[in-house]
Amino acid sequence: MTHRTWSIGELAAATGIAVKTLRYYSDSGLLPVAERSSGGHRRYGPEAWERIALIRRLRALETPIASIARVASGEQALGDLVAAELTSVQEQLTQLQWREATLGALDDCADGERLRRLEILARVQRLPQARRSLTDHWYRELPAEMPKRRLDLMIAMLSPEPWRDPSPAAALAYAEIHVLVSTPGFTRWTGDHAQEMRDAPAFYGEIDEAAALTAAAVREGLRPGPGAAVNAFVSAHARARRESDTPAFRRFLHTLVSRSSGFDPRLRRYWGLLDTVTGGRSLNMTAAHAWLTEGLSLSIAATEDPAHGSAEWPPPARKAHPGPVA
């Protein structure tokens, strides 16, 4: 080009962009004005061509004008804009995938069940808010004495990040979880268990070890029985109650955990729903508790009847575990 500056009409003719659009870009500060003509008309220099090229490329990606303006003004780097737009698109995609799963859950059922599911699923269509309400519930419910590291681990287990591409069953299970926690009187711990945690902060460390060992055993498909996991479980309760790990205490503890099964019945359903939501990636605390309860029973039987096998009595020193699972 031979021009040093161009009128808005000349820019429109050369770029194929309507004068009205170029004027909007100019009024928005996107298109720099080089000078004014003697008649007061805006004229544009070579930098206007570069800016138009940038606008066109970003608009082809459906980037909002406000975002382009921040890049053009230097307020935001292009790389930061791309990262922000990518995050936005991923969030929109998650919402669409969640909506697809919701519609799938509503499609594959009878009319009566469809109405029930619709009421439940409507609770969790705003995913960030839904997860925040679930997380807030558990921060209120879990004991204040719980060490922060373990509290964060428990919250992550109890309030998982919703899958980006959930199945209809997972979407429905996630909604069912929200219904459960809103039930009046929904609790996490039995009174006895809560009392132990209030009276003995060290309880957490040993329970973490028992949970880690139990999780490993469950993952490996091992049958319940005497061993390190049961020993850690008993030791945590014994120390919290200022008792010794004796056969008598084991019988007492077995009676305690067997009578209550360790959990509110609704919480057993909660862990089952979490299995569906996470695809079994997290430790089912109900299954772990049942494994430990049966293992404790077998350890008692082994001390009373050698025919049941070795109880590893007295309990051997435990090796350090790489970290808690639950």
Phi, psi and chi 1 to 4 in degrees:
 res  aa     phi    psi   chi1   chi2   chi3   chi4
   1 MET       -  149.1  -66.4 -178.3 -179.6      -
   2 THR  -103.9  -12.9   57.9      -      -      -
   3 HIS   -71.8  146.2  -65.3   81.8      -      -
   4 ARG   -86.5  -37.8 -178.0  179.0  179.4   83.0
   5 THR  -135.5  163.0   60.6      -      -      -
   6 TRP  -133.5  148.2  -64.3  -95.6      -      -
   7 SER   -78.8  167.4   68.8      -      -      -
   8 ILE   -66.0  -32.4 -163.8  167.8      -      -
   9 GLY   -67.8  -38.6      -      -      -      -
  10 GLU   -67.9  -39.4  -70.7  170.6  -32.2      -
  11 LEU   -62.8  -41.1  -82.9 -178.8      -      -
  12 ALA   -63.6  -43.5      -      -      -      -
  13 ALA   -66.4  -37.6      -      -      -      -
  14 ALA   -78.4  -31.3      -      -      -      -
  15 THR   -99.8  -17.3   61.6      -      -      -
  16 GLY    78.8    9.8      -      -      -      -
  17 ILE   -95.0  134.4  -60.4  174.8      -      -
  18 ALA   -60.5  146.9      -      -      -      -
  19 VAL   -57.4  -39.7  168.7      -      -      -
  20 LYS   -61.0  -39.7 -179.3  179.7  179.3 -179.9
  21 THR   -69.3  -43.5  -58.8      -      -      -
  22 LEU   -62.9  -37.0  -69.8  173.9      -      -
  23 ARG   -65.5  -38.7 -173.3  172.5  -70.1  116.1
  24 TYR   -63.3  -43.6  170.0   70.5      -      -
  25 TYR   -60.4  -41.2  -70.1  164.0      -      -
  26 SER   -67.2  -45.0 -172.4      -      -      -
  27 ASP   -65.5  -28.0  -68.7  -18.6      -      -
  28 SER   -82.6   -4.2  -59.4      -      -      -
  29 GLY    85.3    5.1      -      -      -      -
  30 LEU   -77.2  -31.1  -80.1  171.7      -      -
  31 LEU  -110.6  110.4 -151.7   55.7      -      -
  32 PRO   -69.9  136.5   26.1  -33.6      -      -
  33 VAL   -94.2  126.3  176.3      -      -      -
  34 ALA   -79.0  -42.5      -      -      -      -
  35 GLU  -165.3  174.1   59.3 -175.7   41.9      -
  36 ARG  -112.2  142.8  -65.9  -89.2 -179.6  173.4
  37 SER   -75.2  172.9   68.0      -      -      -
  38 SER   -61.2  -24.4   56.6      -      -      -
  39 GLY   -90.3    3.7      -      -      -      -
  40 GLY    88.8    7.6      -      -      -      -
  41 HIS   -84.6  145.5  -61.5  -66.3      -      -
  42 ARG   -74.3  138.7  -71.7  175.5  -76.7 -159.5
  43 ARG  -127.9  148.0  -63.5 -168.6   64.7   82.0
  44 TYR  -120.3  140.4  -57.8   88.6      -      -
  45 GLY   -96.5 -171.8      -      -      -      -
  46 PRO   -58.2  -31.6  -25.3   35.2      -      -
  47 GLU   -63.3  -24.9   62.0  -87.0   15.6      -
  48 ALA   -65.1  -36.3      -      -      -      -
  49 TRP   -64.9  -41.2  -66.9   93.6      -      -
  50 GLU   -64.4  -40.0  -63.1  174.5    4.9      -
  51 ARG   -67.2  -40.0 -173.6   65.0   56.1   78.8
  52 ILE   -62.6  -39.7  -72.1  172.1      -      -
  53 ALA   -62.7  -43.0      -      -      -      -
  54 LEU   -63.6  -44.7  174.7   65.1      -      -
  55 ILE   -60.6  -45.1  -66.6  170.3      -      -
  56 ARG   -61.3  -43.4  -88.7 -174.9  153.6  165.8
  57 ARG   -66.3  -41.8  -70.4  161.7 -174.3  161.4
  58 LEU   -72.8  -35.8  -70.2  175.0      -      -
  59 ARG   -67.0  -29.8  -71.4  -61.4  -70.2  161.2
  60 ALA   -62.9  -25.3      -      -      -      -
  61 LEU   -93.2    9.9  -60.4  176.9      -      -
  62 GLU    62.6   32.9  -60.7 -174.2    6.8      -
  63 THR   -74.1  131.2  -54.5      -      -      -
  64 PRO   -60.7  148.1  -22.0   33.2      -      -
  65 ILE   -58.8  -39.2  -72.1  -65.0      -      -
  66 ALA   -60.6  -37.7      -      -      -      -
  67 SER   -69.8  -40.5  -61.5      -      -      -
  68 ILE   -61.8  -39.3  -62.1  174.9      -      -
  69 ALA   -62.4  -37.1      -      -      -      -
  70 ARG   -67.1  -36.4  -71.8 -165.2  -65.7  -88.0
  71 VAL   -69.4  -44.1  172.4      -      -      -
  72 ALA   -62.6  -35.0      -      -      -      -
  73 SER   -83.1   -8.6   66.5      -      -      -
  74 GLY    85.8    2.2      -      -      -      -
  75 GLU   -68.0  -30.3  179.9 -177.5  -16.6      -
  76 GLN  -136.5  135.6 -175.9  178.3   32.9      -
  77 ALA   -73.3  152.4      -      -      -      -
  78 LEU   -60.1  -40.3  179.9   58.1      -      -
  79 GLY   -61.7  -39.3      -      -      -      -
  80 ASP   -67.1  -37.3  -67.5  -22.3      -      -
  81 LEU   -62.2  -45.4  168.6   65.0      -      -
  82 VAL   -60.6  -44.2  170.0      -      -      -
  83 ALA   -63.0  -42.5      -      -      -      -
  84 ALA   -65.7  -41.9      -      -      -      -
  85 GLU   -66.1  -38.3  -72.8  -65.3  -62.0      -
  86 LEU   -62.7  -43.8  178.1   59.1      -      -
  87 THR   -60.7  -42.6  -62.3      -      -      -
  88 SER   -62.1  -43.8  175.6      -      -      -
  89 VAL   -64.9  -40.3  168.6      -      -      -
  90 GLN   -64.0  -38.6  -71.2  171.6  -23.4      -
  91 GLU   -65.8  -41.5  -70.3  173.6   -8.3      -
  92 GLN   -64.4  -40.0  -66.8  173.2   42.9      -
  93 LEU   -64.5  -41.4 -179.8   58.8      -      -
  94 THR   -60.0  -43.7  -62.6      -      -      -
  95 GLN   -61.6  -41.3  -70.2  -71.9  -10.5      -
  96 LEU   -66.5  -41.4  -73.8  172.6      -      -
  97 GLN   -66.8  -37.3  -69.7  171.5  -36.3      -
  98 TRP   -66.1  -39.7 -163.8  -93.4      -      -
  99 ARG   -64.6  -39.2 -173.7  162.4 -177.2 -105.0
 100 GLU   -61.8  -44.6  179.0 -176.1   25.8      -
 101 ALA   -64.4  -38.9      -      -      -      -
 102 THR   -62.6  -46.1  -63.2      -      -      -
 103 LEU   -64.8  -35.1  -67.7  171.9      -      -
 104 GLY   -63.9  -40.9      -      -      -      -
 105 ALA   -66.2  -31.8      -      -      -      -
 106 LEU   -81.5  -23.0  -67.4  170.8      -      -
 107 ASP   -78.8  -37.6 -179.3   55.9      -      -
 108 ASP   -95.3   59.8 -173.8   24.2      -      -
 109 CYS  -165.5  167.5   58.8      -      -      -
 110 ALA   -76.1  166.3      -      -      -      -
 111 ASP   -59.5  -43.7  -73.6  -16.5      -      -
 112 GLY   -62.7  -45.3      -      -      -      -
 113 GLU   -66.2  -33.1  173.6   65.3    7.6      -
 114 ARG   -61.8  -41.7 -175.9  172.8  -66.6  117.4
 115 LEU   -65.2  -39.6  -71.2  173.5      -      -
 116 ARG   -63.4  -45.6 -174.1 -167.6   75.6   85.1
 117 ARG   -65.8  -36.7  -69.6 -175.3 -178.4 -172.9
 118 LEU   -60.5  -42.8  179.1   59.5      -      -
 119 GLU   -62.8  -40.2  179.2 -177.9    0.5      -
 120 ILE   -72.0  -47.9  -66.3  170.1      -      -
 121 LEU   -67.1  -26.4  -72.8  160.6      -      -
 122 ALA   -63.8  -17.2      -      -      -      -
 123 ARG   -72.3  -24.4  -65.0  170.2  177.3 -105.1
 124 VAL  -122.5   22.4  -63.1      -      -      -
 125 GLN   -77.7  -18.4  -68.4  -50.2  -65.7      -
 126 ARG   -99.5   89.5  -63.1  173.9   66.1   84.5
 127 LEU   -60.1  -47.2  -68.0 -178.5      -      -
 128 PRO   -58.9  -42.6  -24.6   35.9      -      -
 129 GLN   -68.4  -36.7  -65.9   87.3  -24.6      -
 130 ALA   -63.6  -46.1      -      -      -      -
 131 ARG   -67.8  -36.5 -170.6 -175.2 -177.3 -141.8
 132 ARG   -63.3  -40.7 -169.9  177.3  -53.3  117.3
 133 SER   -65.5  -36.4   69.1      -      -      -
 134 LEU   -68.7  -44.2 -170.2   60.1      -      -
 135 THR   -62.5  -44.1  -61.3      -      -      -
 136 ASP   -61.3  -38.1  -70.6  -13.7      -      -
 137 HIS   -57.6  -47.1  168.0   85.5      -      -
 138 TRP   -74.1  -30.1  -71.9  114.5      -      -
 139 TYR   -65.2  -32.1  -87.2  117.6      -      -
 140 ARG   -74.9  -36.7  -69.9 -168.0  -56.9  -90.2
 141 GLU   -84.3  -35.9  -69.1  -63.5  -43.5      -
 142 LEU   -71.4  147.1  -68.9  174.7      -      -
 143 PRO   -58.9  137.3  -23.6   34.1      -      -
 144 ALA   -64.6  -23.1      -      -      -      -
 145 GLU   -76.3   -9.9  -63.8   83.3   -1.2      -
 146 MET   -65.8  129.9 -172.9  176.4  -73.8      -
 147 PRO   -56.3  145.1  -24.6   34.5      -      -
 148 LYS   -58.4  -40.5 -176.6  177.9 -175.4  -53.4
 149 ARG   -60.9  -44.1 -179.4  172.9  176.7  -85.8
 150 ARG   -71.5  -36.0 -170.6  171.7 -162.2  -82.9
 151 LEU   -59.3  -44.7  177.3   62.2      -      -
 152 ASP   -63.8  -38.9  -68.7  -18.5      -      -
 153 LEU   -63.5  -43.0  -74.8  170.4      -      -
 154 MET   -65.7  -41.6  -70.4  -60.4  -58.3      -
 155 ILE   -62.1  -40.9  -65.9  -64.0      -      -
 156 ALA   -62.7  -36.0      -      -      -      -
 157 MET   -73.1  -43.2  -69.2  176.4   63.8      -
 158 LEU   -79.6  -24.0  -70.6  160.3      -      -
 159 SER  -131.8   72.5  177.5      -      -      -
 160 PRO   -71.7  155.3   28.9  -36.3      -      -
 161 GLU   -65.7  127.5 -174.8   77.7   34.4      -
 162 PRO   -59.0  142.0  -22.1   33.3      -      -
 163 TRP   -62.2  146.1  -79.7   19.0      -      -
 164 ARG   -71.9  -27.7  -71.5 -171.5  172.8 -179.8
 165 ASP  -130.4   72.0 -173.9   14.5      -      -
 166 PRO   -77.2  154.7   32.0  -36.8      -      -
 167 SER   -79.4  161.9   66.5      -      -      -
 168 PRO   -55.4  -38.4  -29.7   37.6      -      -
 169 ALA   -65.1  -39.7      -      -      -      -
 170 ALA   -67.6  -40.4      -      -      -      -
 171 ALA   -62.8  -43.2      -      -      -      -
 172 LEU   -66.7  -41.2 -178.5   59.9      -      -
 173 ALA   -63.5  -39.1      -      -      -      -
 174 TYR   -63.2  -39.9 -168.4   65.8      -      -
 175 ALA   -67.7  -39.3      -      -      -      -
 176 GLU   -61.6  -35.1  -65.9  -89.2   14.8      -
 177 ILE   -60.2  -43.1  -77.6  173.0      -      -
 178 HIS   -64.5  -34.0  -76.2   75.0      -      -
 179 VAL   -65.3  -42.9  173.6      -      -      -
 180 LEU   -61.0  -47.5  -84.6  178.1      -      -
 181 VAL   -69.3  -20.1  -61.8      -      -      -
 182 SER   -86.8   -2.9   66.0      -      -      -
 183 THR   -70.9  128.4  -56.2      -      -      -
 184 PRO   -56.9  135.1  -25.6   35.3      -      -
 185 GLY    82.9    5.1      -      -      -      -
 186 PHE   -66.0  126.0  180.0   69.8      -      -
 187 THR  -131.2  161.6   56.7      -      -      -
 188 ARG   -98.8  -38.7 -174.3 -167.7 -173.3  -63.6
 189 TRP  -118.3  153.1  -53.4  103.3      -      -
 190 THR   -73.0  161.7   64.0      -      -      -
 191 GLY   -60.6  -41.2      -      -      -      -
 192 ASP   -62.9  -43.8  -71.8  -28.3      -      -
 193 HIS   -63.9  -43.9 -160.5  175.4      -      -
 194 ALA   -61.8  -38.9      -      -      -      -
 195 GLN   -62.7  -41.1 -177.5   63.1   45.6      -
 196 GLU   -61.2  -41.1  -74.7  175.6  -24.4      -
 197 MET   -69.2  -35.6  -70.5 -172.7  -67.3      -
 198 ARG   -68.6  -36.4  -75.8 -167.6  -65.1  -89.1
 199 ASP   -86.0  -15.3  -68.4  -14.3      -      -
 200 ALA  -144.6   90.3      -      -      -      -
 201 PRO   -57.0  -30.6  -25.5   34.9      -      -
 202 ALA   -65.7  -15.6      -      -      -      -
 203 PHE   -52.6  -39.1  175.2   81.5      -      -
 204 TYR   -61.3  -44.4  -64.0  106.0      -      -
 205 GLY   -59.4  -44.6      -      -      -      -
 206 GLU   -73.9  -34.6  -64.1 -158.5   55.1      -
 207 ILE   -66.5  -36.2  -79.8  -66.2      -      -
 208 ASP   -59.8  -42.5  -79.4  -15.6      -      -
 209 GLU   -64.4  -43.6 -178.1 -179.4   -1.2      -
 210 ALA   -62.0  -41.5      -      -      -      -
 211 ALA   -64.7  -41.0      -      -      -      -
 212 ALA   -64.4  -44.8      -      -      -      -
 213 LEU   -67.0  -38.0  -66.9  167.6      -      -
 214 THR   -67.4  -42.8  -57.1      -      -      -
 215 ALA   -59.0  -42.2      -      -      -      -
 216 ALA   -63.4  -41.6      -      -      -      -
 217 ALA   -65.8  -41.9      -      -      -      -
 218 VAL   -65.0  -42.8  170.6      -      -      -
 219 ARG   -62.2  -36.3  -79.3 -164.2  -58.5  -93.1
 220 GLU   -82.7   -3.0  -66.6  170.0   15.1      -
 221 GLY    73.5   23.9      -      -      -      -
 222 LEU   -76.1  144.0  -59.2 -179.1      -      -
 223 ARG   -75.2  148.8  -64.8  177.8   61.2   83.1
 224 PRO   -61.4  149.9  -20.6   32.2      -      -
 225 GLY   176.4  174.6      -      -      -      -
 226 PRO   -59.0  149.5  -19.2   31.8      -      -
 227 GLY   156.5 -167.1      -      -      -      -
 228 ALA   -61.9  -40.3      -      -      -      -
 229 ALA   -63.6  -47.2      -      -      -      -
 230 VAL   -64.7  -41.1  170.8      -      -      -
 231 ASN   -60.9  -42.6  -68.3  -18.9      -      -
 232 ALA   -65.8  -39.6      -      -      -      -
 233 PHE   -61.9  -47.9 -179.7   69.6      -      -
 234 VAL   -65.6  -43.2  174.4      -      -      -
 235 SER   -60.3  -40.8  176.5      -      -      -
 236 ALA   -60.2  -47.1      -      -      -      -
 237 HIS   -69.0  -38.2  -72.8  -88.9      -      -
 238 ALA   -65.0  -46.2      -      -      -      -
 239 ARG   -66.4  -38.3  -68.0 -167.1 -172.5 -159.8
 240 ALA   -63.1  -33.0      -      -      -      -
 241 ARG   -94.4    5.1  -68.8  174.0  176.3  -90.5
 242 ARG    58.0   42.7  -63.1  174.1  174.1   81.6
 243 GLU  -116.1  173.7  -62.1  -79.4   -7.4      -
 244 SER  -103.7  154.1  -62.1      -      -      -
 245 ASP   -79.5   89.6 -178.7   -3.9      -      -
 246 THR  -119.6  165.0   64.1      -      -      -
 247 PRO   -56.2  -37.9  -28.5   36.8      -      -
 248 ALA   -64.4  -41.9      -      -      -      -
 249 PHE   -67.2  -36.8 -178.9   78.6      -      -
 250 ARG   -62.3  -39.5  -69.7 -165.0  173.9 -147.5
 251 ARG   -65.2  -41.1  -72.5 -168.1  -65.4  -88.1
 252 PHE   -60.9  -47.1  161.0   78.4      -      -
 253 LEU   -64.3  -39.5 -178.7   59.5      -      -
 254 HIS   -63.2  -40.6 -176.0  -96.0      -      -
 255 THR   -61.9  -42.0  -60.8      -      -      -
 256 LEU   -63.4  -50.9  180.0   67.2      -      -
 257 VAL   -75.2  -28.1  -62.2      -      -      -
 258 SER   -72.5  -37.3  -63.0      -      -      -
 259 ARG   -64.2  -39.8 -178.0  178.0   67.1 -120.5
 260 SER  -100.9  -13.2   64.7      -      -      -
 261 SER    59.6    9.5  -64.9      -      -      -
 262 GLY    79.8  -13.2      -      -      -      -
 263 PHE  -144.2  152.0  -64.1   96.5      -      -
 264 ASP   -58.8  135.6 -176.2  -55.1      -      -
 265 PRO   -54.1  -33.3  -26.1   34.4      -      -
 266 ARG   -68.7  -29.1  -71.0  165.2  -64.9 -176.1
 267 LEU   -71.3  -32.6 -169.4   62.8      -      -
 268 ARG   -60.4  -39.3  -69.2 -161.0  -65.9  -87.5
 269 ARG   -66.9  -36.7  174.1  162.8  169.8   70.8
 270 TYR   -57.9  -48.9 -170.1  100.1      -      -
 271 TRP   -65.0  -34.3  -72.6  107.5      -      -
 272 GLY   -65.2  -40.3      -      -      -      -
 273 LEU   -66.4  -37.3  -70.0  168.7      -      -
 274 LEU   -61.2  -36.5  -85.0 -178.8      -      -
 275 ASP   -56.7  -42.6  -92.6  -10.9      -      -
 276 THR   -68.8  -42.9  -58.0      -      -      -
 277 VAL   -62.5  -43.0  170.6      -      -      -
 278 THR   -96.3   -0.5   65.1      -      -      -
 279 GLY    67.4   28.9      -      -      -      -
 280 GLY    77.7   14.4      -      -      -      -
 281 ARG   -74.8  -25.8  -69.8  176.5  -59.4  159.1
 282 SER  -101.3  158.6   61.6      -      -      -
 283 LEU   -70.8  125.8  173.7   64.8      -      -
 284 ASN   -79.9  108.9 -175.2  -44.2      -      -
 285 MET   -66.6  -28.8  -65.4  -64.0  -76.7      -
 286 THR   -65.6  -44.7  -59.2      -      -      -
 287 ALA   -64.5  -39.6      -      -      -      -
 288 ALA   -64.2  -42.6      -      -      -      -
 289 HIS   -63.3  -42.4 -177.2   83.2      -      -
 290 ALA   -63.6  -39.4      -      -      -      -
 291 TRP   -62.3  -45.1 -166.4   98.0      -      -
 292 LEU   -67.7  -38.8  -78.2  168.0      -      -
 293 THR   -62.7  -44.4  -59.2      -      -      -
 294 GLU   -67.8  -40.0 -175.2  175.6   -8.2      -
 295 GLY   -61.7  -38.7      -      -      -      -
 296 LEU   -64.2  -42.6  177.8   56.8      -      -
 297 SER   -60.0  -42.7  175.9      -      -      -
 298 LEU   -69.5  -32.6  -67.6  171.3      -      -
 299 SER   -68.1  -35.5   78.3      -      -      -
 300 ILE   -67.0  -44.0  -65.6  169.3      -      -
 301 ALA   -62.2  -37.0      -      -      -      -
 302 ALA   -67.5  -32.0      -      -      -      -
 303 THR   -75.5  -27.9   63.6      -      -      -
 304 GLU   -91.4  -24.1  -63.5  174.9  -13.7      -
 305 ASP  -140.7  104.2 -178.9   -1.0      -      -
 306 PRO   -54.2  -21.4  -24.2   34.6      -      -
 307 ALA   -64.1  -20.3      -      -      -      -
 308 HIS   -79.9   -7.7  -76.1   84.2      -      -
 309 GLY   107.8  176.6      -      -      -      -
 310 SER   -72.6  136.5  171.0      -      -      -
 311 ALA  -100.3    3.4      -      -      -      -
 312 GLU    54.0   50.8  -61.0 -175.0   20.6      -
 313 TRP  -107.5  133.1 -157.2  -86.7      -      -
 314 PRO   -68.3  158.9   27.5  -35.9      -      -
 315 PRO   -56.6  134.0  -23.4   34.4      -      -
 316 PRO   -72.2  160.9   28.9  -35.9      -      -
 317 ALA   -62.8  137.9      -      -      -      -
 318 ARG   -90.7  142.3  -65.5 -174.5  -57.1  -83.4
 319 LYS   -82.2  152.7  -64.8 -179.6  179.8  179.4
 320 ALA   -64.0  139.7      -      -      -      -
 321 HIS  -101.8  146.1 -166.6  -86.9      -      -
 322 PRO   -57.8  -22.5   15.2  -29.1      -      -
 323 GLY   165.0  162.1      -      -      -      -
 324 PRO   -73.2  149.5   26.9  -34.1      -      -
 325 VAL  -103.9  -31.4  171.7      -      -      -
 326 ALA  -139.6      -      -      -      -      -
